[in-house]
Amino acid sequence: MADREIEVTITNELHQVVAVLEKILERKSRWNGQLNIVQGVNYSGAKRYDCSIHVREDIALHADYRWRTLIHEALHSFSPAYNRFQYTLWKGWEEGVVEKLQRMLRHRVLDEIGITVLDDTLEKLEAQHPFNGYISVLDSLQVQVGLSSEHFYLLLLETELPKRAELVRGLGENLADAPSKAKFTTSFLVAHSRLTREEHRGSGSSD
């Protein structure tokens, strides 16, 4: 396909992804409708601060990888607006949330669109994903505060990025018994340190 044909095709696919996510999340995406296929970058995809989306050309041409990337980047557009400083400071609180939701919602989104992807291919890719560390510590906090995985991550996605850490801290402080609260406090400090530390960039790095 010529470059222009690729962009038209991927843009149409992204419109479909966004439409399904708007139904699931019951709110509008902030994506501005612009998608660019790019070369020579070290990320698979990126939601820019103007709410355009970039996808690396080799990912756009991959029948399976591009769908997970489109869903990931589209989910960024459902976060309340943030700037470069906020993203850099709380990167894990954004990327961990978005990547986890990509994995949780992917089948629902693709089933609605009528697309089948190879799970084995994506699981191998995701087993080495640079944001797995973010997801691991967030999952630990989710279990400790007693919310379902979907409730926890959707709650974080709809919360302003600078307020997510305090939201989770507050949930932990409401735990009933002292041992659970003490364990959570330690876990939260470890998690927050990890979530505010730079990791190698992967799919979805907003730049």
Buried (B, 14 or more C-beta within 10 A) or exposed (E): EEEEEBBEBBBEBBBBBBBBBBEBBEEEBBBEEBBBBBEEBEBBBBBBEEBBBBBBBEBBBBEBBBBBBBBBBBBBBBBEEBEEEBBEEBBBBBBBBBBBBBBEBBEBBBEBBEBEBEEEBBEEBBEEBBBBBBBEBBBBBBEBBBBEBEEBBBBBBBBEBBBBBEBBBEBBEEBEEEEBBEBBBEBBEEBBEBBBEEBEBBBBBBB
